[in-house]
């Protein structure tokens, strides 16, 4: 990824009333291309250390589901490119 970009830090807010949070990832978007990537933590130990009442199973399920939302378009694009390349190889004599 090259060129101008914007980013947003992803936070886990444990208690809305107290406003306590911990950073759990980052989302990066290129300004001149339709490209958005995210990296979210799978290290629940750090979050659990900050918030001992954390439900690890729920937290991990949400992190994985959110990461999958960002990963799926890129996986589909990679599959599409692979299929196009295979088709081009077949068409050439």
N, C-alpha and C positions, 0 to 999 in steps of 0.2 A: 504494500500500500504506500503510494507516494502522493504528495500533493497536500493541499489544505484539508483539514479534517476537524471535526468537533467530537467531543466525548462527554460522557456522563458517567459518574461514579454511581454504582448500584448499591443501595443500602438495605440492610435488614433492620427494620424497626421492631424491636422486641415489645415495647410498650408505648402505645400512641400517647397515653396520658403523660408519661415522663419524658417522651421524646428521645429516649435512649436508642442509639443505633450503632451498627458496625458496618463498615464497608465490606461488601462481599463480591464485588466484581466491577467491570468497566464495559461500557458499550461505546464503540467507535464508529463514526459515520464519515465517509469521504464526502466532501462537498460537491465534487463535480462528477461523481459516478454513483450509480445505485448500489452502494456497497455498505452494509452495516454488519459489523462483527461484534461478538460479545464473548467475554471470558468471565465465568462465574466460579466461585470457589466450590471445591468439593471437600474442603478441610473444615468439617463441622467442629472439630476439637477447639479451634480458636474461637468460634462463635459460642460454643458451649461453655468455654472458660469465662467469657464475658457475661453470658446469661445462663446460669446454672439450671434454670427451669425450662430451657429449650427442649422441645420435642424433636429429637434428632431425625426420626423417620419422616415427619411432616416437613421439616426443613430441607432434608436431602431430596425428597420427592419434588418439592417446589423448585429447588435449584436445578435439578435435572430436567424438569419439564420446561422451565424458562430457557435453559441453554438449548434444548431441542428446538424451541421456536426460532432461535437464531441460526442453528446449524442446518435445519431442513432445507431452506432455499439454496444453500451452497452445495449440499449433497445432490439436490435435484439438478442444479446447473452442471455440476461435475459429471453426473450421469448423462445428461443431455449432450455435453461436449464429447464424451466417450462414444456415445451412439453415433453422433455425426461423423466422428473420425473413422469409426468402423465402416459406416456407410460409404464414405469417400474411398476407403481402401478397396472395398468390394467393386465400386464403379470403375476404378482405374484398370486398364488392360494389363 
